[in-house]
Protein backbone atom coordinates (compact mmCIF):
# COMPACT_ATOMS: atom_id res chain seq x y z
CA UNK A 1 0.00 0.00 0.00
CA UNK A 2 1.12 3.53 -0.63
CA UNK A 3 1.33 6.29 1.93
CA UNK A 4 -1.70 7.92 0.30
CA UNK A 5 -3.76 4.75 0.73
CA UNK A 6 -2.66 4.50 4.36
CA UNK A 7 -3.71 8.11 4.86
CA UNK A 8 -7.07 7.38 3.21
CA UNK A 9 -7.72 4.44 5.55
CA UNK A 10 -6.70 6.48 8.58
CA UNK A 11 -8.91 9.38 7.46
CA UNK A 12 -11.85 7.04 6.91
CA UNK A 13 -11.41 5.66 10.40
CA UNK A 14 -11.52 9.18 11.84
CA UNK A 15 -14.17 10.55 9.50
CA UNK A 16 -16.12 13.41 11.04
CA UNK A 17 -19.36 12.17 9.50
CA UNK A 18 -19.48 9.40 12.09
CA UNK A 19 -20.37 10.15 15.69
CA UNK A 20 -17.87 9.64 18.48
CA UNK A 21 -19.15 6.43 20.01
CA UNK A 22 -16.18 5.41 22.10
CA UNK A 23 -14.79 2.88 19.63
CA UNK A 24 -11.04 2.49 19.52
CA UNK A 25 -9.08 3.67 16.51
CA UNK A 26 -8.49 0.03 15.55
CA UNK A 27 -12.23 -0.73 15.70
CA UNK A 28 -13.02 2.30 13.53
CA UNK A 29 -10.31 1.21 11.07
CA UNK A 30 -11.82 -2.28 10.87
CA UNK A 31 -15.23 -0.83 10.04
CA UNK A 32 -13.61 1.52 7.51
CA UNK A 33 -12.02 -1.46 5.74
CA UNK A 34 -15.39 -3.20 5.62
CA UNK A 35 -16.98 -0.15 3.98
CA UNK A 36 -14.59 -0.44 1.03
CA UNK A 37 -15.48 -2.25 -2.19
CA UNK A 38 -13.26 -5.35 -2.48
CA UNK A 39 -13.63 -6.33 -6.14
CA UNK A 40 -9.91 -5.72 -6.78
CA UNK A 41 -9.02 -9.40 -6.79
CA UNK A 42 -8.29 -12.31 -4.51
CA UNK A 43 -6.20 -11.57 -1.47
CA UNK A 44 -6.46 -7.78 -1.70
CA UNK A 45 -8.50 -7.42 1.48
CA UNK A 46 -6.25 -9.77 3.46
CA UNK A 47 -3.21 -7.86 2.25
CA UNK A 48 -4.79 -4.57 3.34
CA UNK A 49 -5.59 -6.06 6.75
CA UNK A 50 -1.95 -7.03 7.22
CA UNK A 51 -0.48 -3.78 5.90
CA UNK A 52 -2.91 -1.22 7.33
CA UNK A 53 -3.87 -2.83 10.62
CA UNK A 54 -0.91 -5.11 11.31
CA UNK A 55 -3.24 -8.04 11.97
CA UNK A 56 -3.36 -11.54 10.56
CA UNK A 57 -6.67 -12.15 8.78
CA UNK A 58 -7.90 -14.71 11.33
CA UNK A 59 -7.54 -12.19 14.18
CA UNK A 60 -9.12 -9.48 12.02
CA UNK A 61 -12.23 -11.58 11.46
CA UNK A 62 -12.42 -12.46 15.17
CA UNK A 63 -12.35 -8.75 16.04
CA UNK A 64 -14.85 -7.93 13.30
CA UNK A 65 -17.25 -10.60 14.52
CA UNK A 66 -17.08 -9.19 18.05
CA UNK A 67 -17.65 -5.67 16.69
CA UNK A 68 -20.86 -6.78 15.01
CA UNK A 69 -22.29 -7.51 18.46
CA UNK A 70 -21.06 -4.23 19.97
CA UNK A 71 -23.77 -1.55 20.24
CA UNK A 72 -21.08 1.15 19.90
CA UNK A 73 -20.20 -0.20 16.44
CA UNK A 74 -23.88 -0.12 15.46
CA UNK A 75 -24.11 3.50 16.62
CA UNK A 76 -20.92 4.39 14.75
CA UNK A 77 -21.77 2.84 11.37
CA UNK A 78 -25.25 1.27 11.30
CA UNK A 79 -25.29 0.64 7.55
CA UNK A 80 -22.07 -1.38 7.53
CA UNK A 81 -22.80 -3.24 10.77
CA UNK A 82 -26.34 -4.19 9.72
CA UNK A 83 -25.09 -5.35 6.29
CA UNK A 84 -22.42 -7.51 7.89
CA UNK A 85 -24.90 -8.90 10.41
CA UNK A 86 -27.17 -9.98 7.54
CA UNK A 87 -24.26 -11.66 5.77
CA UNK A 88 -23.23 -13.42 8.99
CA UNK A 89 -26.79 -14.66 9.63
CA UNK A 90 -27.20 -15.92 6.07
CA UNK A 91 -23.94 -17.86 6.33
CA UNK A 92 -24.99 -19.36 9.67
CA UNK A 93 -28.21 -20.49 8.04
CA UNK A 94 -26.24 -22.33 5.35
CA UNK A 95 -24.35 -24.42 7.89
N, C-alpha and C positions, 0 to 999 in steps of 0.2 A: 504494500500500500504506500501511497505517496503521502507526504506531509499534508498536502491539501485534503486528501481523503480522511486522514486522521483528524484534521481540524473540523471537517464536516461532521464526522461522527461525534466529536466532542461537543460541537455546537448544537447538534440535534439532541444530545442528552441534556443540554442545559437550555433548551429552547424556552423562551419567555412565554410562548403560547400555552404552555402546560402549567398548571398550578403547582405551587410548592406543597407537596404532600408528605414530605419527610422521607422519601426514598433516597437511598444512597446514590452516589454518582454511578457506581457500577450497575445498580438496578436500572437507573434511567438509561444507561448506555445499552443494556440488554434490550430494553423495550425499543430503543431507537434502531437497533439492528433489525429487530423484528418488523419494524415499519417499512423497511427497505424492500424493494422488489428484487427477488433473487433469481432472475431468469438468465443470469450471466454464464451459467454453466456449472457442471458438477464440481463440488468442492470449494466453490467461491465463498459460500457462507462460512464454512468451517475454517477456511483460511483467514477470513476477516475476524472470526472469533479469536483465533490464536494471536493475530497481529494487533488487533485493536484492544482486546480485553485481556490478553495474556492468559487465557483459559483454554484447557483442552475441551473439545466439543462435548464430551460426556458430562463434565462439570457444568458447562454452560447450560445444557438442557436440564440438568437437575435444578439449577438456580432459576431457570425460566419457569419450570413447572411449579416451583414454590411461589414464584411471583404471581402466577395466575390465580392463586388462592389468597393473595394478599389484598385486602381492601384498599390499601394505599396505592397499589398499582392500578386498580380499577379506577380510582379517583384521578390518577395521573393521566392515564391514556385509555379511556373506556372502549374506544373503537378497536384498538389493537388487542387489548385483553379479552374482550368479548369474542373477537374473531378467533383468537387462539384457543379460548375455552371451547368454542364450537368444534374446532378441528380436533382437539383432544377428546371430546366426548364422542365424536363420530369414529375415531380410531379405537376407542375403548369398546364401542358397540360392535366393531368388526372382530374383536378377539373372542 
